[in-house]
């Protein structure tokens, strides 16, 4: 999540709730290199899988923290959920690059009825929870989906009313209003994860973190070594589509350059890489490798805490907006190949903005600070400890020094960083000032915009503002079925965000994934790894 796929959006309506999103074809860059660090280690890359007994090794950019779909962060947590837990529908991509959905292995049938507010489903009989915890039932579906309405990820199910159970395997999902992205944003995503009702109800606060209450999937979570890796093993009791790899190691390598070196040394079969590395790999790729490119999956920005005493004055926030040279950040941190952002909705997605209302203007920044009567301002900028973020932070530091603002850069590992703005995780939100943030989104603007509504203050709205018009537009966008009008709604919502002064838009970074040519990778519509879909090319 918090770090989807961008996204030239085209809606295609059809029977059984099919809504598709055209994001264009993925492009592959085949390897022509003949030398790599793997050879230096005595490893022949083309034979890695056979030597390791069909063990797949992929990278995660931070350790798992919360596997509960209502309270997770994303990334490796999403990967583990898809591999080990049921859902009714799955994201699929056709030959033209269009994302849609398909029934999962867990259902005999799922379809939109003639009523746009009702989706019926029938589970396959005999789906068993691990540990002798009984059968997966429609009651589990009802509990799991209705539970999502009161979690941090409630925005994925914004118009869910209830689930009616018909019998042990069957039920009807009932919406209070039409919501176009229900199939991809809710049902086919992490938020469509089904949990064992009887077990979760017994947990404190009906929540869990890194221990799954039970599993029913292609893989089981065999082992977790904190800050090192998660090990998944093929589920011997799985009766449906068998995963190719008998074992998957999801290895924690937080720093991008370290992950790239690990890949080149043959220690990984695939990893996401930064834009500058992708540009280098196009010219001189590692041996026996292919580079997969997807447009605009992320939005990166610098945020400001509107509640902090030093940043309460909107003139100060707008001065900071205008003092930062984003073009220089793009050149230095992203090799000049990552597009400039003008809002949180990625380029090509419905509601994406073509320009921002502010621009780099240090003289205007100085005038705003003078008008606010602010001198000798010092601030902390917190960021993940990754090279591109650190380079961006250093440019921000220099830019703000130019207008008289002193900035201390504080790099953090993923665990402490992702807890910064969460009130449930301590007191860090009270002192949080500036930070560099990157979110992913699935192929609908509502999925990105949901994190900035009033109810997300203290959760993922770290900027801590609210606006009545923004709230009204959020509700209007959920029910609007006219594509053009929906686009206008989300464009206006980003203008409101920008007008708070709390955002410096930076980039919609492309998703670049390097992998061995004998490995066929799998992704969901938001660019997360689906290891159960990985195979041998």
Wavefront OBJ file of the C-alpha trace (Angstrom):
o trace
v 0.000 0.000 0.000
v 1.760 2.685 1.587
v 4.492 2.812 -0.838
v -0.355 0.430 -7.125
v 0.067 0.887 -10.437
v -0.310 3.843 -12.566
v -2.384 3.949 -14.752
v -3.904 5.108 -17.954
v -7.413 4.432 -16.947
v -10.153 3.142 -19.177
v -13.398 1.767 -17.838
v -15.075 -1.166 -19.547
v -18.357 -2.263 -18.061
v -19.716 -5.736 -18.592
v -21.669 -8.530 -16.984
v -20.802 -10.010 -13.608
v -19.397 -6.753 -12.284
v -16.453 -6.614 -14.649
v -14.703 -3.272 -14.431
v -11.386 -3.102 -16.237
v -8.573 -0.613 -16.118
v -6.190 -0.200 -19.015
v -2.672 0.532 -17.881
v -0.825 -0.310 -21.075
v 1.464 -3.214 -21.765
v 4.366 -4.046 -19.568
v 7.651 -3.692 -21.355
v 10.432 -6.190 -21.032
v 14.123 -5.511 -21.545
v 16.005 -8.736 -22.204
v 19.490 -9.206 -20.853
v 22.550 -9.131 -23.054
v 25.172 -8.987 -20.310
v 27.698 -11.775 -19.970
v 29.299 -11.064 -16.600
v 27.780 -10.624 -13.125
v 28.723 -10.943 -9.504
v 26.960 -14.307 -9.444
v 29.627 -15.727 -11.750
v 32.273 -14.376 -9.394
v 30.639 -16.450 -6.657
v 30.710 -19.559 -8.811
v 26.966 -19.485 -9.453
v 25.546 -19.851 -12.913
v 22.439 -17.632 -12.818
v 20.479 -19.695 -15.306
v 20.706 -22.713 -12.992
v 19.988 -21.027 -9.679
v 16.518 -22.506 -9.250
v 17.574 -26.063 -9.949
v 20.503 -25.768 -7.537
v 18.256 -24.468 -4.770
v 15.532 -27.108 -5.096
v 12.969 -24.762 -6.647
v 13.189 -22.223 -3.838
v 12.156 -18.734 -4.915
v 13.973 -15.817 -3.274
v 12.463 -12.346 -3.593
v 13.035 -9.113 -1.758
v 10.834 -7.177 0.621
v 11.628 -3.516 1.382
v 10.899 -3.786 5.079
v 9.876 -6.348 7.639
v 6.293 -7.447 8.134
v 4.581 -5.693 11.027
v 0.839 -6.368 10.740
v -0.653 -9.174 8.645
v -4.195 -8.211 9.673
v -5.804 -6.788 6.483
v -7.574 -4.103 8.474
v -4.429 -2.647 10.018
v -1.516 -3.613 7.759
v 0.995 -1.379 5.992
v 1.371 -3.404 2.783
v 4.221 -4.758 0.709
v 5.341 -8.142 2.042
v 2.226 -8.251 4.211
v 0.086 -8.204 1.066
v 2.235 -10.943 -0.467
v 1.786 -13.196 2.565
v -1.985 -12.598 2.684
v -2.548 -13.524 -0.963
v -0.444 -16.672 -0.598
v -2.023 -17.976 2.605
v -5.605 -16.691 2.955
v -8.850 -16.911 0.945
v -10.581 -14.235 -1.149
v -13.560 -14.371 -3.480
v -11.983 -12.699 -6.527
v -8.468 -12.114 -7.835
v -6.951 -9.409 -10.073
v -6.136 -10.534 -13.614
v -4.530 -8.789 -16.570
v -5.392 -9.575 -20.169
v -3.027 -9.644 -23.138
v -3.683 -5.956 -23.812
v -2.559 -4.907 -20.329
v -6.077 -4.313 -19.005
v -6.711 -5.179 -15.364
v -9.948 -6.864 -14.411
v -11.019 -9.581 -12.007
v -11.749 -13.293 -12.079
v -13.323 -15.738 -9.619
v -10.751 -17.155 -7.220
v -10.004 -20.810 -6.559
v -12.145 -20.515 -3.463
v -15.512 -19.931 -5.183
v -17.848 -21.914 -7.381
v -19.468 -18.658 -8.461
v -19.376 -14.939 -7.817
v -21.310 -12.406 -9.868
v -23.012 -9.036 -9.964
v -26.774 -9.456 -10.021
v -29.115 -7.275 -12.088
v -29.207 -5.080 -8.993
v -25.971 -2.979 -8.982
v -26.003 -3.081 -5.178
v -25.923 -6.873 -4.819
v -23.088 -9.349 -5.474
v -23.754 -13.038 -4.873
v -21.148 -15.699 -4.135
v -20.899 -19.423 -3.456
v -17.790 -20.899 -1.844
v -16.439 -24.261 -2.849
v -17.255 -26.879 -0.206
v -14.464 -28.524 1.738
v -12.176 -25.478 2.099
v -10.544 -26.121 5.454
v -8.783 -23.780 7.848
v -5.427 -25.044 9.081
v -5.003 -26.519 12.529
v -8.279 -28.418 12.438
v -10.244 -25.175 12.719
v -13.117 -26.201 10.486
v -14.441 -25.158 7.102
v -14.273 -21.748 5.432
v -17.881 -20.525 5.439
v -20.095 -17.673 4.315
v -20.166 -16.571 7.958
v -16.398 -16.045 7.711
v -16.965 -13.888 4.613
v -19.644 -11.847 6.365
v -17.502 -11.293 9.437
v -14.365 -10.409 7.472
v -15.983 -7.879 5.136
v -18.202 -6.195 7.729
v -15.219 -6.017 10.091
v -13.304 -4.001 7.479
v -15.786 -1.118 7.867
v -14.329 -0.331 11.285
v -10.628 -0.663 10.500
v -7.864 1.589 9.177
v -8.628 0.284 5.663
v -12.347 1.078 5.714
v -11.911 3.245 2.591
v -11.559 0.078 0.526
v -15.186 -0.812 1.356
v -16.742 2.691 1.421
v -20.289 1.682 0.434
v -20.524 -1.774 2.010
v -23.806 -2.157 3.898
v -23.729 -5.805 4.957
v -23.304 -9.400 3.860
v -26.357 -11.647 4.028
v -25.671 -15.350 4.569
v -27.876 -17.718 2.551
v -26.372 -21.045 3.635
v -23.029 -22.482 4.739
v -21.292 -21.623 1.468
v -23.468 -18.879 -0.054
v -24.273 -15.239 0.550
v -24.933 -11.799 -0.897
v -22.747 -8.696 -0.560
v -25.021 -5.671 -0.287
v -23.827 -2.140 -1.022
v -25.523 1.032 0.192
v -24.592 2.785 -3.067
v -22.797 1.793 -6.290
v -19.014 1.956 -6.071
v -17.309 1.407 -9.418
v -13.991 -0.003 -8.054
v -15.609 -2.545 -5.691
v -14.220 -5.512 -7.635
v -10.572 -4.437 -7.786
v -10.247 -2.056 -4.838
v -12.219 -4.178 -2.361
v -12.884 -7.760 -3.426
v -9.672 -8.495 -5.353
v -7.302 -6.681 -3.003
v -5.998 -7.309 0.490
v -9.280 -5.886 1.752
v -11.088 -8.894 0.291
v -9.150 -11.232 2.569
v -11.314 -13.762 4.434
v -10.448 -14.570 8.041
v -11.689 -17.339 10.375
v -14.446 -15.630 12.363
v -14.352 -17.981 15.346
v -10.615 -17.518 15.867
v -10.366 -13.759 15.317
v -13.281 -13.099 17.674
v -11.249 -14.716 20.450
v -8.263 -12.384 19.962
v -7.721 -9.242 22.083
v -9.577 -6.396 20.297
v -10.205 -8.931 17.493
v -6.861 -7.997 15.908
v -3.616 -9.797 15.129
v -0.125 -8.785 14.047
v 2.470 -11.250 12.722
v 0.809 -14.559 13.626
v -1.991 -15.654 11.313
v -4.954 -17.104 13.250
v -5.307 -19.859 10.600
v -4.469 -20.371 6.939
v -6.141 -21.709 3.807
v -4.100 -21.093 0.681
v -1.461 -22.266 -1.756
v 1.248 -21.609 0.838
v 1.617 -21.687 4.584
v 3.738 -19.254 6.554
v 6.365 -21.660 7.859
v 8.764 -19.253 9.532
v 9.397 -15.594 10.259
v 12.874 -14.407 11.133
v 12.390 -10.744 12.194
v 14.386 -8.254 10.118
v 15.617 -11.135 7.946
v 12.959 -13.081 6.030
v 9.577 -14.748 5.835
v 9.543 -18.362 4.638
v 6.478 -19.736 2.868
v 6.087 -23.433 2.069
v 3.709 -25.028 -0.409
v 0.578 -26.224 1.388
v 0.331 -30.019 0.990
v -3.410 -29.852 1.686
v -4.078 -27.318 -1.105
v -6.390 -28.950 -3.684
v -6.485 -26.278 -6.354
v -3.937 -24.415 -8.530
v -0.587 -25.673 -7.250
v 2.219 -23.116 -6.822
v 5.322 -23.784 -8.912
v 7.858 -23.205 -6.141
v 7.949 -25.530 -3.167
v 9.312 -22.764 -0.960
v 9.467 -18.961 -1.082
v 11.909 -16.828 0.894
v 10.814 -13.183 1.155
v 14.031 -11.526 2.239
v 14.209 -8.190 4.039
v 16.633 -5.847 2.246
v 15.607 -2.307 3.104
v 18.240 -0.362 1.172
v 17.666 -0.341 -2.589
v 21.322 -0.465 -3.592
v 21.970 -3.381 -1.253
v 19.071 -5.248 -2.877
v 20.491 -4.584 -6.329
v 23.899 -5.917 -5.286
v 22.239 -8.982 -3.771
v 20.413 -9.598 -7.041
v 23.578 -9.209 -9.107
v 25.322 -11.669 -6.778
v 22.610 -14.281 -7.383
v 21.168 -14.070 -3.878
v 17.742 -12.971 -5.161
v 15.664 -14.069 -8.128
v 13.885 -10.719 -8.329
v 13.732 -7.253 -6.822
v 12.266 -3.840 -7.474
v 14.947 -1.349 -8.493
v 15.200 2.426 -8.511
v 14.763 4.461 -11.731
v 18.477 5.214 -12.007
v 19.360 1.531 -11.711
v 16.637 0.642 -14.241
v 18.212 3.116 -16.674
v 21.597 1.469 -16.135
v 20.167 -2.024 -16.555
v 18.678 -1.003 -19.890
v 22.182 -0.238 -21.109
v 24.052 -3.045 -19.336
v 21.690 -5.546 -17.719
v 22.838 -8.342 -15.410
v 23.323 -11.755 -16.964
v 20.257 -13.877 -17.720
v 17.912 -11.143 -16.552
v 14.836 -9.307 -17.758
v 13.660 -5.870 -16.669
v 9.928 -5.411 -16.296
v 8.629 -1.833 -16.378
v 5.237 -0.500 -15.289
v 4.248 3.140 -15.484
v 3.647 5.353 -12.473
v 2.773 2.999 -9.607
v 3.726 5.334 -6.778
v 3.242 8.837 -5.514
v 6.064 10.428 -3.544
v 5.708 13.734 -1.703
v 7.018 15.664 1.268
v 4.388 16.121 3.958
v 4.036 18.664 6.767
v 2.220 18.301 10.077
v -0.406 21.069 10.169
v -0.861 20.555 13.911
v 2.757 21.171 14.836
v 3.374 24.543 16.447
v 6.101 25.454 13.944
v 3.893 24.609 10.960
v 0.435 25.791 12.004
v 0.742 29.002 10.017
v -0.296 28.226 6.440
v 2.098 30.918 5.202
v 5.007 28.914 6.591
v 3.804 25.732 4.892
v 3.299 27.532 1.580
v 6.740 29.086 1.893
v 8.229 25.604 2.251
v 6.222 24.438 -0.787
v 7.703 27.185 -2.918
v 11.245 26.855 -1.587
v 11.816 23.287 -2.800
v 13.234 22.674 -6.281
v 11.513 19.441 -7.299
v 13.199 19.404 -10.720
v 16.578 19.150 -9.005
v 15.291 16.284 -6.853
v 14.143 14.417 -9.952
v 17.533 14.823 -11.611
v 19.633 13.884 -8.602
v 17.526 11.234 -6.874
v 15.669 9.703 -9.846
v 18.191 10.014 -12.711
v 15.866 12.417 -14.522
v 13.633 9.549 -15.691
v 10.842 9.748 -13.102
v 7.948 12.110 -13.959
v 7.046 15.124 -11.866
v 3.958 14.771 -9.684
v 1.138 17.302 -9.496
v -0.931 15.493 -6.888
v -1.334 12.103 -5.273
v -3.221 10.517 -8.200
v -0.637 9.046 -10.605
v -0.315 10.195 -14.195
v -2.842 8.609 -16.548
v -5.245 7.662 -13.765
v -8.689 9.222 -13.658
v -8.420 12.568 -11.852
v -4.683 13.059 -12.383
v -3.683 16.728 -12.536
v -1.663 18.201 -15.378
v -0.092 20.938 -13.242
v 0.162 22.288 -9.716
v -0.899 25.751 -8.522
v 2.521 26.542 -7.030
v 6.061 26.381 -8.410
v 9.642 26.703 -7.211
v 10.013 30.350 -6.204
v 12.472 31.088 -3.353
v 11.742 34.820 -3.435
v 8.038 34.146 -2.838
v 9.018 31.746 -0.060
v 11.094 34.412 1.681
v 8.245 36.927 1.342
v 5.770 34.495 2.925
v 8.106 33.812 5.844
v 8.599 37.535 6.361
v 4.830 38.100 6.266
v 4.415 35.372 8.890
v 7.104 36.970 11.047
v 9.122 33.752 11.112
v 12.905 33.776 11.447
v 15.482 31.213 12.550
v 13.103 28.327 11.841
v 14.560 24.859 12.379
v 12.779 21.655 11.409
v 13.289 17.897 11.371
v 12.842 15.917 8.140
v 12.301 12.177 8.649
v 12.716 9.646 5.879
v 13.305 5.994 5.184
v 17.014 5.238 5.169
v 17.246 4.681 1.402
v 19.622 6.354 -1.006
v 17.037 8.054 -3.237
v 15.182 9.415 -0.216
v 18.393 10.644 1.365
v 19.472 12.419 -1.814
v 16.036 14.053 -2.064
v 16.269 15.045 1.603
v 19.661 16.678 1.088
v 18.322 18.809 -1.763
v 15.349 19.820 0.384
v 17.774 20.674 3.180
v 19.832 22.897 0.852
v 16.755 24.557 -0.682
v 15.263 25.420 2.680
v 18.591 26.721 3.981
v 18.531 29.126 1.032
v 15.383 30.772 2.460
v 16.595 30.711 6.062
v 15.147 27.400 7.310
v 17.506 24.932 8.976
v 16.645 21.256 8.418
v 17.971 18.209 10.256
v 17.618 14.967 8.276
v 16.679 11.924 10.364
v 16.872 8.600 8.473
v 14.854 5.703 9.922
v 14.368 1.989 9.301
v 10.944 0.891 8.078
v 9.510 -0.144 11.454
v 9.973 3.179 13.260
v 9.209 5.186 10.110
v 5.798 3.656 9.423
v 4.727 4.239 13.017
v 5.554 7.967 13.010
v 2.062 9.327 12.388
v 0.014 6.551 13.981
v -1.532 7.653 17.255
v -2.059 4.018 18.201
v 1.706 3.447 18.098
v 2.880 6.073 20.592
v 3.631 9.780 20.833
v 5.803 10.356 17.730
v 2.910 11.998 15.864
v 3.009 14.920 18.277
v 6.549 15.917 17.313
v 6.449 14.908 13.657
v 7.259 17.905 11.421
v 8.394 17.041 7.866
v 8.716 13.641 6.173
v 9.190 12.041 2.778
v 6.331 9.664 1.940
v 5.599 7.212 -0.843
v 2.274 5.401 -1.303
v 1.092 2.865 -3.856
v -2.401 2.795 -5.286
v -4.603 0.340 -7.146
v -6.163 1.450 -10.453
v -8.725 3.908 -9.130
v -8.212 7.389 -7.643
v -10.469 6.626 -4.680
v -7.899 4.141 -3.436
v -5.275 6.881 -3.093
v -7.581 9.681 -1.933
v -9.112 7.621 0.902
v -6.088 8.142 3.157
v -6.658 11.897 3.522
v -10.241 12.052 4.784
v -10.912 13.320 8.293
v -11.268 9.840 9.805
v -7.667 9.095 8.759
v -6.183 11.845 10.940
v -4.053 9.942 13.410
v -3.885 6.944 11.090
v -2.545 7.692 7.568
v -3.475 11.370 7.209
v -0.230 12.379 8.885
v -0.665 15.968 7.671
v -3.568 16.110 10.170
v -5.989 18.444 8.379
v -9.652 18.184 7.460
v -11.950 20.174 5.173
v -15.785 20.027 4.856
v -15.732 20.351 1.051
v -13.185 17.536 0.838
v -15.448 15.277 2.917
v -18.499 16.103 0.766
v -16.543 15.422 -2.417
v -15.289 12.109 -1.038
v -18.841 10.917 -0.490
v -19.940 12.252 -3.887
v -17.094 10.448 -5.658
v -18.088 7.109 -4.181
v -21.576 7.269 -5.687
v -20.777 9.025 -8.987
v -20.979 6.703 -11.998
v -20.173 9.300 -14.680
v -16.470 8.908 -15.426
v -15.835 12.544 -16.349
v -17.579 13.815 -13.227
v -15.633 11.409 -11.034
v -12.420 12.714 -12.551
v -13.412 16.306 -11.779
v -14.205 15.358 -8.186
v -10.797 13.818 -7.543
v -8.985 16.651 -9.306
v -10.707 19.168 -7.050
v -9.887 17.102 -3.959
v -6.182 17.275 -4.798
v -6.449 21.061 -5.210
v -7.856 21.228 -1.691
v -4.963 19.107 -0.431
v -2.443 21.363 -2.145
v -4.112 24.504 -0.797
v -3.371 23.361 2.760
v 0.304 24.003 1.966
v 1.079 20.642 3.578
v 2.275 18.856 0.425
v 5.251 19.166 -1.873
v 4.490 16.862 -4.810
v 7.622 15.079 -6.032
v 7.136 12.147 -8.416
v 5.075 9.224 -9.669
v 7.941 6.798 -9.679
v 7.745 3.960 -12.236
v 7.795 0.394 -11.016
v 10.833 -1.456 -12.303
v 11.366 -5.142 -11.495
v 14.490 -7.068 -12.436
v 14.187 -10.854 -12.453
v 15.923 -13.958 -13.747
v 14.802 -14.938 -17.221
v 13.859 -18.407 -15.993
v 11.432 -16.882 -13.482
v 7.987 -15.631 -14.477
v 6.867 -13.027 -11.892
v 3.322 -12.305 -10.742
v 1.775 -9.057 -9.494
v -1.589 -7.724 -8.388
v -3.215 -4.598 -9.845
v -1.331 -2.449 -7.350
v 2.101 -3.819 -8.196
v 2.450 -6.034 -5.124
v 4.179 -9.402 -5.540
v 1.928 -12.459 -5.769
v 4.392 -15.281 -5.172
v 1.732 -17.959 -5.672
v 1.618 -16.786 -9.304
v 5.373 -16.896 -9.826
v 6.450 -19.674 -12.158
v 9.297 -20.860 -14.324
v 9.548 -19.144 -17.685
l 1 2 3
l 4 5 6 7 8 9 10 11 12 13 14 15 16 17 18 19 20 21 22 23 24 25 26 27 28 29 30 31 32 33 34 35 36 37 38 39 40 41 42 43 44 45 46 47 48 49 50 51 52 53 54 55 56 57 58 59 60 61 62 63 64 65 66 67 68 69 70 71 72 73 74 75 76 77 78 79 80 81 82 83 84 85 86 87 88 89 90 91 92 93 94 95 96 97 98 99 100 101 102 103 104 105 106 107 108 109 110 111 112 113 114 115 116 117 118 119 120 121 122 123 124 125 126 127 128 129 130 131 132 133 134 135 136 137 138 139 140 141 142 143 144 145 146 147 148 149 150 151 152 153 154 155 156 157 158 159 160 161 162 163 164 165 166 167 168 169 170 171 172 173 174 175 176 177 178 179 180 181 182 183 184 185 186 187 188 189 190 191 192 193 194 195 196 197 198 199 200 201 202 203 204 205 206 207 208 209 210 211 212 213 214 215 216 217 218 219 220 221 222 223 224 225 226 227 228 229 230 231 232 233 234 235 236 237 238 239 240 241 242 243 244 245 246 247 248 249 250 251 252 253 254 255 256 257 258 259 260 261 262 263 264 265 266 267 268 269 270 271 272 273 274 275 276 277 278 279 280 281 282 283 284 285 286 287 288 289 290 291 292 293 294 295 296 297 298 299 300 301 302 303 304 305 306 307 308 309 310 311 312 313 314 315 316 317 318 319 320 321 322 323 324 325 326 327 328 329 330 331 332 333 334 335 336 337 338 339 340 341 342 343 344 345 346 347 348 349 350 351 352 353 354 355 356 357 358 359 360 361 362 363 364 365 366 367 368 369 370 371 372 373 374 375 376 377 378 379 380 381 382 383 384 385 386 387 388 389 390 391 392 393 394 395 396 397 398 399 400 401 402 403 404 405 406 407 408 409 410 411 412 413 414 415 416 417 418 419 420 421 422 423 424 425 426 427 428 429 430 431 432 433 434 435 436 437 438 439 440 441 442 443 444 445 446 447 448 449 450 451 452 453 454 455 456 457 458 459 460 461 462 463 464 465 466 467 468 469 470 471 472 473 474 475 476 477 478 479 480 481 482 483 484 485 486 487 488 489 490 491 492 493 494 495 496 497 498 499 500 501 502 503 504 505 506 507 508 509 510 511 512 513 514 515 516 517 518 519 520 521 522 523 524 525 526 527 528 529 530 531 532 533 534 535 536 537
